[in-house]
């Protein structure tokens, strides 16, 4: 995937935060990861991509940020499980919105959510992984896209 | 009699958000389901007038679930709420019997406007008079 296709993921991240929390997210300059090691924060939602393109899209964030998003949404339950649920839902929403660009052959899986290190996720060596840095409420998160 | 609403989504966050933010006159949330199979079971129990339906779910996806629940009650109104933002998905959902499509992420106002529009359209066609 080339960098011209990143816009749909950037737009998806911007829209998610403003629609859900009414607070804007700042998007940093996307960059190409130089290794296949997985950047991650405390919790990660992973979407497997199949069909016309293959790879992975994931959203990773610190647990305090997820707690703040839940509170901004009006959610009273901010437990560990709800934060994991949220990180998966954000990944699902950003990946699903990308079908506006890629069409219905961009098949997305249900989210896999992980707390802690991503030992089970290895980005394919032959795929370039783009990192989109996100700052919301003074906290950093990221969307990572590794697609054919 | 209030219109009964069943909320179907695999995300607890989204089920809570929809249940919490629906403020449409004469609509009452009677249940929530986290996948298509559970939704069919809940639908058979409550026979709701309205359903909000996710698409990407484990066990049974929303498209198949729409077909199944409308076999049980074909005048229920289904509002699909999905992150899948391509036109083909929306068209497919409508072909399966859904009556509206709301793309995630959505604001509280967009959710309530979509639900009101769904009910208004049905009332104009004489389907629901609640």
Contacts between the chains, C-beta under 8 A, distances in Angstrom:
chain1	res1	chain2	res2	distance
A	15	B	105	6.0
A	16	B	105	4.8
A	19	B	105	4.0
A	19	B	106	6.4
A	19	B	107	5.3
A	19	B	110	8.0
A	20	B	105	5.2
A	70	B	13	7.1
A	73	B	13	7.4
A	73	B	17	6.1
A	74	B	17	7.6
A	74	B	20	6.2
A	74	B	21	7.5
A	75	B	13	6.6
A	75	B	16	6.0
A	75	B	17	7.2
A	75	B	20	7.8
A	77	B	16	7.2
A	81	B	12	7.6
A	82	B	12	6.4
A	82	B	13	6.3
A	85	B	11	5.6
A	85	B	12	4.8
A	85	B	13	5.0
A	86	B	11	7.9
A	86	B	13	5.0
A	88	B	11	7.0
A	89	B	11	4.3
A	89	B	13	5.4
A	89	B	14	6.1
A	92	B	11	7.5
A	92	B	56	6.6
A	92	B	83	5.5
A	93	B	83	4.3
A	93	B	104	4.9
A	93	B	105	5.5
A	94	B	83	7.9
A	95	B	83	7.3
A	96	B	56	6.8
A	96	B	82	6.7
A	96	B	83	2.8
A	96	B	84	4.7
A	96	B	85	6.3
A	96	B	104	7.0
A	97	B	83	5.8
A	97	B	85	4.6
A	97	B	103	7.5
A	97	B	104	7.7
A	98	B	85	7.6
A	99	B	84	5.3
A	99	B	85	5.2
A	99	B	86	3.9
A	99	B	89	6.9
A	100	B	85	4.0
A	100	B	86	6.0
A	102	B	86	7.9
A	103	B	86	5.5
A	103	B	88	6.9
A	104	B	84	7.7
A	104	B	86	4.9
A	104	B	88	4.1
A	104	B	89	5.9
A	106	B	86	7.8
A	108	B	56	6.3
A	108	B	84	7.6
A	109	B	56	7.9
A	110	B	10	6.5
A	110	B	56	5.9
A	110	B	57	6.8
A	110	B	58	5.2
